[in-house]
Protein backbone atom coordinates (compact mmCIF):
# COMPACT_ATOMS: atom_id res chain seq x y z
CA UNK A 1 0.00 0.00 0.00
CA UNK A 2 2.83 2.38 0.72
CA UNK A 3 0.77 4.70 2.96
CA UNK A 4 1.58 5.53 6.56
CA UNK A 5 -0.81 4.94 9.42
CA UNK A 6 -3.21 7.86 9.60
CA UNK A 7 -3.05 8.41 5.84
CA UNK A 8 -4.61 5.12 4.78
CA UNK A 9 -7.67 6.66 3.14
CA UNK A 10 -8.12 9.72 1.01
CA UNK A 11 -11.01 11.86 2.21
CA UNK A 12 -12.22 14.38 -0.30
CA UNK A 13 -14.19 17.60 0.21
CA UNK A 14 -13.41 17.84 3.92
CA UNK A 15 -11.69 21.00 5.09
CA UNK A 16 -9.98 21.14 8.46
CA UNK A 17 -8.62 24.22 10.16
CA UNK A 18 -6.10 24.38 12.95
CA UNK A 19 -4.08 26.96 14.79
CA UNK A 20 -0.51 26.60 15.86
CA UNK A 21 -0.01 25.78 19.54
CA UNK A 22 2.36 28.74 19.71
CA UNK A 23 -0.45 31.11 18.68
CA UNK A 24 -2.92 29.90 21.29
CA UNK A 25 -3.42 31.40 24.73
CA UNK A 26 -3.54 28.57 27.22
CA UNK A 27 -5.50 30.44 29.90
CA UNK A 28 -7.46 32.93 27.80
CA UNK A 29 -10.51 34.22 29.76
CA UNK A 30 -9.80 31.72 32.53
CA UNK A 31 -10.82 33.93 35.45
CA UNK A 32 -13.42 36.08 33.68
CA UNK A 33 -15.39 33.25 32.06
CA UNK A 34 -13.99 29.96 33.36
CA UNK A 35 -14.57 30.37 37.09
CA UNK A 36 -18.16 31.71 36.74
CA UNK A 37 -18.93 28.89 34.32
CA UNK A 38 -17.52 26.36 36.79
CA UNK A 39 -19.71 27.81 39.55
CA UNK A 40 -22.81 27.75 37.31
CA UNK A 41 -22.21 24.13 36.33
CA UNK A 42 -21.60 23.15 39.96
CA UNK A 43 -24.85 24.80 41.13
CA UNK A 44 -26.86 23.15 38.36
CA UNK A 45 -25.67 19.63 39.16
CA UNK A 46 -25.02 19.61 42.92
CA UNK A 47 -28.62 18.70 43.78
CA UNK A 48 -28.51 15.81 41.32
CA UNK A 49 -25.24 14.39 42.64
CA UNK A 50 -25.17 15.18 46.36
CA UNK A 51 -28.31 13.31 47.59
CA UNK A 52 -27.35 9.91 46.10
CA UNK A 53 -23.78 10.42 47.25
CA UNK A 54 -24.89 11.25 50.80
CA UNK A 55 -27.31 8.31 50.85
CA UNK A 56 -24.56 5.97 49.67
CA UNK A 57 -22.16 7.28 52.33
CA UNK A 58 -24.74 6.91 55.11
CA UNK A 59 -25.64 3.38 53.99
CA UNK A 60 -21.96 2.42 53.86
CA UNK A 61 -21.20 3.75 57.34
CA UNK A 62 -24.35 2.17 58.78
CA UNK A 63 -23.41 -1.18 57.22
CA UNK A 64 -19.89 -1.02 58.65
CA UNK A 65 -21.28 -0.15 62.09
CA UNK A 66 -23.72 -3.10 62.01
CA UNK A 67 -20.95 -5.42 60.82
CA UNK A 68 -18.66 -4.38 63.68
CA UNK A 69 -21.50 -4.88 66.19
CA UNK A 70 -22.24 -8.36 64.83
CA UNK A 71 -18.59 -9.41 65.19
CA UNK A 72 -18.62 -8.77 68.95
CA UNK A 73 -19.29 -11.67 71.28
CA UNK A 74 -22.25 -11.52 73.63
CA UNK A 75 -20.97 -12.12 77.21
CA UNK A 76 -24.38 -13.49 78.26
CA UNK A 77 -23.85 -16.49 75.95
CA UNK A 78 -20.78 -17.58 77.95
CA UNK A 79 -21.86 -17.08 81.60
CA UNK A 80 -22.25 -20.78 82.41
CA UNK A 81 -19.06 -21.98 80.75
CA UNK A 82 -16.30 -23.35 82.94
N, CA, C and O atoms as a DFTB+ gen file, in Angstrom:
328 C
 N C O
     1  1       0.822      -1.190       0.000
     2  2       0.000       0.000       0.000
     3  2       0.865       1.252       0.000
     4  3       0.555       2.213      -0.705
     5  1       1.921       1.260       0.762
     6  2       2.830       2.381       0.719
     7  2       2.390       3.607       1.502
     8  3       3.092       4.619       1.488
     9  1       1.239       3.551       2.190
    10  2       0.766       4.700       2.956
    11  2       1.079       4.499       4.431
    12  3       1.120       3.368       4.916
    13  1       1.297       5.589       5.135
    14  2       1.581       5.531       6.563
    15  2       0.278       5.491       7.351
    16  3      -0.777       5.893       6.860
    17  1       0.373       5.000       8.574
    18  2      -0.810       4.938       9.419
    19  2      -1.325       6.353       9.666
    20  3      -0.555       7.251      10.007
    21  1      -2.611       6.541       9.493
    22  2      -3.208       7.861       9.604
    23  2      -3.482       8.465       8.243
    24  3      -4.281       9.395       8.131
    25  1      -2.838       7.957       7.210
    26  2      -3.053       8.412       5.837
    27  2      -3.495       7.247       4.959
    28  3      -3.156       7.202       3.776
    29  1      -4.242       6.314       5.519
    30  2      -4.611       5.121       4.776
    31  2      -5.753       5.364       3.802
    32  3      -5.908       4.610       2.842
    33  1      -6.545       6.383       4.023
    34  2      -7.670       6.656       3.138
    35  2      -7.612       8.105       2.702
    36  3      -7.193       8.981       3.459
    37  1      -8.031       8.343       1.496
    38  2      -8.116       9.717       1.011
    39  2      -9.540      10.198       1.199
    40  3     -10.478       9.608       0.662
    41  1      -9.705      11.277       1.966
    42  2     -11.007      11.864       2.214
    43  2     -11.087      13.135       1.397
    44  3     -10.242      14.021       1.522
    45  1     -12.100      13.219       0.566
    46  2     -12.224      14.379      -0.303
    47  2     -13.318      15.298       0.208
    48  3     -14.260      14.851       0.861
    49  1     -13.191      16.583      -0.093
    50  2     -14.192      17.598       0.210
    51  2     -14.383      17.822       1.709
    52  3     -15.462      18.235       2.134
    53  1     -13.376      17.561       2.498
    54  2     -13.411      17.845       3.923
    55  2     -12.298      18.840       4.214
    56  3     -11.132      18.585       3.913
    57  1     -12.660      19.962       4.797
    58  2     -11.690      21.003       5.091
    59  2     -11.503      21.061       6.604
    60  3     -12.476      21.137       7.355
    61  1     -10.275      21.024       7.035
    62  2      -9.977      21.143       8.459
    63  2      -9.130      22.382       8.682
    64  3      -8.283      22.728       7.858
    65  1      -9.364      23.033       9.785
    66  2      -8.619      24.224      10.159
    67  2      -7.954      23.966      11.496
    68  3      -8.510      23.279      12.353
    69  1      -6.787      24.506      11.669
    70  2      -6.100      24.382      12.951
    71  2      -5.267      25.633      13.175
    72  3      -4.966      26.387      12.250
    73  1      -4.913      25.821      14.419
    74  2      -4.079      26.955      14.794
    75  2      -2.836      26.395      15.477
    76  3      -2.896      25.384      16.176
    77  1      -1.760      27.040      15.271
    78  2      -0.508      26.601      15.857
    79  2      -0.594      26.682      17.385
    80  3      -1.183      27.620      17.921
    81  1      -0.015      25.711      18.082
    82  2      -0.009      25.775      19.543
    83  2       0.729      27.006      20.066
    84  3       0.489      27.438      21.194
    85  1       1.604      27.560      19.274
    86  2       2.355      28.737      19.707
    87  2       1.517      30.013      19.591
    88  3       1.869      31.041      20.170
    89  1       0.416      29.949      18.847
    90  2      -0.447      31.113      18.684
    91  2      -1.615      31.095      19.664
    92  3      -2.351      32.078      19.760
    93  1      -1.795      30.012      20.380
    94  2      -2.920      29.901      21.295
    95  2      -2.559      30.507      22.639
    96  3      -1.390      30.560      23.021
    97  1      -3.578      30.960      23.345
    98  2      -3.419      31.402      24.726
    99  2      -3.983      30.300      25.617
   100  3      -5.172      29.988      25.552
   101  1      -3.139      29.725      26.434
   102  2      -3.541      28.569      27.223
   103  2      -4.621      28.909      28.243
   104  3      -5.528      28.107      28.466
   105  1      -4.542      30.074      28.861
   106  2      -5.498      30.443      29.898
   107  2      -6.264      31.698      29.510
   108  3      -6.467      32.589      30.334
   109  1      -6.689      31.766      28.254
   110  2      -7.457      32.927      27.800
   111  2      -8.827      32.925      28.477
   112  3      -9.524      31.911      28.453
   113  1      -9.217      34.042      29.076
   114  2     -10.509      34.216      29.760
   115  2     -10.733      33.193      30.876
   116  3     -11.873      32.829      31.164
   117  1      -9.667      32.740      31.491
   118  2      -9.796      31.717      32.530
   119  2     -10.563      32.245      33.740
   120  3     -11.500      31.599      34.209
   121  1     -10.174      33.411      34.245
   122  2     -10.820      33.934      35.446
   123  2     -12.118      34.664      35.129
   124  3     -13.040      34.649      35.944
   125  1     -12.215      35.296      33.978
   126  2     -13.415      36.078      33.679
   127  2     -14.581      35.204      33.229
   128  3     -15.734      35.528      33.513
   129  1     -14.305      34.105      32.535
   130  2     -15.387      33.248      32.056
   131  2     -15.330      31.839      32.628
   132  3     -16.369      31.204      32.808
   133  1     -14.137      31.344      32.913
   134  2     -13.988      29.963      33.360
   135  2     -14.511      29.718      34.760
   136  3     -15.248      28.758      34.983
   137  1     -14.147      30.562      35.703
   138  2     -14.574      30.371      37.092
   139  2     -16.089      30.565      37.240
   140  3     -16.727      29.749      37.907
   141  1     -16.697      31.609      36.650
   142  2     -18.156      31.711      36.739
   143  2     -18.873      30.536      36.072
   144  3     -19.912      30.088      36.557
   145  1     -18.329      30.043      34.977
   146  2     -18.929      28.886      34.320
   147  2     -18.818      27.651      35.197
   148  3     -19.753      26.853      35.263
   149  1     -17.696      27.483      35.867
   150  2     -17.522      26.362      36.786
   151  2     -18.547      26.438      37.915
   152  3     -19.155      25.429      38.273
   153  1     -18.737      27.626      38.474
   154  2     -19.705      27.805      39.552
   155  2     -21.126      27.527      39.074
   156  3     -21.906      26.900      39.790
   157  1     -21.472      27.988      37.867
   158  2     -22.811      27.754      37.315
   159  2     -23.043      26.263      37.096
   160  3     -24.123      25.757      37.404
   161  1     -22.060      25.560      36.575
   162  2     -22.205      24.125      36.333
   163  2     -22.285      23.353      37.644
   164  3     -23.011      22.364      37.739
   165  1     -21.542      23.799      38.653
   166  2     -21.599      23.155      39.963
   167  2     -22.981      23.321      40.583
   168  3     -23.551      22.357      41.094
   169  1     -23.529      24.549      40.541
   170  2     -24.849      24.799      41.126
   171  2     -25.949      24.011      40.411
   172  3     -26.908      23.567      41.042
   173  1     -25.810      23.839      39.101
   174  2     -26.858      23.151      38.358
   175  2     -26.849      21.645      38.604
   176  3     -27.877      20.992      38.425
   177  1     -25.720      21.085      39.008
   178  2     -25.666      19.633      39.160
   179  2     -25.495      19.160      40.599
   180  3     -25.553      17.955      40.843
   181  1     -25.288      20.054      41.559
   182  2     -25.023      19.614      42.921
   183  2     -26.243      18.910      43.532
   184  3     -26.076      17.971      44.310
   185  1     -27.446      19.338      43.201
   186  2     -28.624      18.702      43.783
   187  2     -28.975      17.396      43.088
   188  3     -29.823      16.648      43.574
   189  1     -28.344      17.114      41.971
   190  2     -28.506      15.813      41.322
   191  2     -27.499      14.803      41.852
   192  3     -27.786      13.607      41.906
   193  1     -26.329      15.276      42.242
   194  2     -25.244      14.390      42.640
   195  2     -25.175      14.190      44.151
   196  3     -24.935      13.075      44.615
   197  1     -25.382      15.245      44.916
   198  2     -25.167      15.184      46.364
   199  2     -26.118      14.232      47.097
   200  3     -25.639      13.470      47.938
   201  1     -27.447      14.222      46.835
   202  2     -28.306      13.307      47.592
   203  2     -27.960      11.824      47.419
   204  3     -27.880      11.117      48.424
   205  1     -27.751      11.315      46.190
   206  2     -27.350       9.909      46.099
   207  2     -25.998       9.637      46.743
   208  3     -25.784       8.573      47.323
   209  1     -25.080      10.608      46.638
   210  2     -23.777      10.420      47.252
   211  2     -23.890      10.368      48.771
   212  3     -23.256       9.531      49.413
   213  1     -24.695      11.258      49.347
   214  2     -24.894      11.254      50.798
   215  2     -25.596       9.981      51.258
   216  3     -25.225       9.402      52.279
   217  1     -26.600       9.546      50.516
   218  2     -27.312       8.307      50.855
   219  2     -26.372       7.103      50.798
   220  3     -26.422       6.227      51.662
   221  1     -25.531       7.067      49.794
   222  2     -24.563       5.972      49.675
   223  2     -23.580       5.985      50.834
   224  3     -23.255       4.933      51.384
   225  1     -23.105       7.166      51.209
   226  2     -22.161       7.276      52.328
   227  2     -22.814       6.827      53.636
   228  3     -22.215       6.082      54.411
   229  1     -24.052       7.287      53.878
   230  2     -24.739       6.907      55.112
   231  2     -25.017       5.411      55.155
   232  3     -24.880       4.793      56.211
   233  1     -25.402       4.822      54.041
   234  2     -25.643       3.380      53.988
   235  2     -24.353       2.609      54.248
   236  3     -24.359       1.603      54.958
   237  1     -23.255       3.078      53.675
   238  2     -21.964       2.415      53.860
   239  2     -21.519       2.474      55.321
   240  3     -21.081       1.464      55.872
   241  1     -21.624       3.639      55.950
   242  2     -21.196       3.750      57.343
   243  2     -22.121       2.962      58.267
   244  3     -21.661       2.356      59.234
   245  1     -23.418       2.968      57.976
   246  2     -24.349       2.170      58.784
   247  2     -24.020       0.683      58.650
   248  3     -24.016      -0.041      59.646
   249  1     -23.746       0.226      57.433
   250  2     -23.405      -1.182      57.216
   251  2     -22.129      -1.577      57.931
   252  3     -22.059      -2.667      58.498
   253  1     -21.124      -0.725      57.921
   254  2     -19.888      -1.023      58.653
   255  2     -20.130      -1.071      60.151
   256  3     -19.570      -1.919      60.845
   257  1     -20.968      -0.158      60.660
   258  2     -21.276      -0.148      62.088
   259  2     -21.994      -1.442      62.491
   260  3     -21.648      -2.050      63.504
   261  1     -22.981      -1.860      61.714
   262  2     -23.716      -3.096      62.014
   263  2     -22.790      -4.301      61.925
   264  3     -22.899      -5.224      62.731
   265  1     -21.884      -4.303      60.958
   266  2     -20.946      -5.417      60.819
   267  2     -20.031      -5.512      62.034
   268  3     -19.789      -6.606      62.542
   269  1     -19.523      -4.381      62.501
   270  2     -18.659      -4.385      63.684
   271  2     -19.428      -4.842      64.920
   272  3     -18.873      -5.551      65.760
   273  1     -20.691      -4.450      65.044
   274  2     -21.502      -4.876      66.193
   275  2     -21.769      -6.378      66.148
   276  3     -21.798      -7.035      67.188
   277  1     -21.963      -6.921      64.953
   278  2     -22.239      -8.355      64.829
   279  2     -21.002      -9.203      65.102
   280  3     -21.134     -10.373      65.461
   281  1     -19.816      -8.651      64.944
   282  2     -18.591      -9.408      65.189
   283  2     -18.297      -9.558      66.675
   284  3     -17.533     -10.442      67.063
   285  1     -18.893      -8.705      67.519
   286  2     -18.622      -8.766      68.954
   287  2     -19.328      -9.973      69.573
   288  3     -20.421     -10.352      69.155
   289  1     -18.687     -10.559      70.566
   290  2     -19.288     -11.675      71.285
   291  2     -20.226     -11.140      72.360
   292  3     -19.971     -10.099      72.965
   293  1     -21.305     -11.865      72.585
   294  2     -22.247     -11.515      73.632
   295  2     -21.809     -12.216      74.922
   296  3     -21.801     -13.447      74.962
   297  1     -21.448     -11.485      75.967
   298  2     -20.974     -12.123      77.215
   299  2     -22.058     -12.984      77.868
   300  3     -21.731     -13.931      78.584
   301  1     -23.310     -12.688      77.646
   302  2     -24.384     -13.487      78.259
   303  2     -24.394     -14.902      77.716
   304  3     -24.874     -15.804      78.403
   305  1     -23.888     -15.136      76.522
   306  2     -23.853     -16.486      75.952
   307  2     -22.831     -17.384      76.640
   308  3     -22.899     -18.606      76.504
   309  1     -21.881     -16.798      77.379
   310  2     -20.777     -17.576      77.950
   311  2     -20.749     -17.540      79.464
   312  3     -19.710     -17.840      80.052
   313  1     -21.865     -17.179      80.136
   314  2     -21.860     -17.077      81.603
   315  2     -21.691     -18.429      82.292
   316  3     -21.044     -18.513      83.336
   317  1     -22.259     -19.475      81.726
   318  2     -22.251     -20.777      82.408
   319  2     -21.107     -21.677      81.967
   320  3     -21.071     -22.844      82.354
   321  1     -20.187     -21.179      81.179
   322  2     -19.062     -21.981      80.749
   323  2     -18.028     -22.057      81.868
   324  3     -17.864     -21.123      82.654
   325  1     -17.343     -23.182      81.918
   326  2     -16.299     -23.345      82.935
   327  2     -14.931     -23.168      82.362
   328  3     -13.940     -23.272      83.085
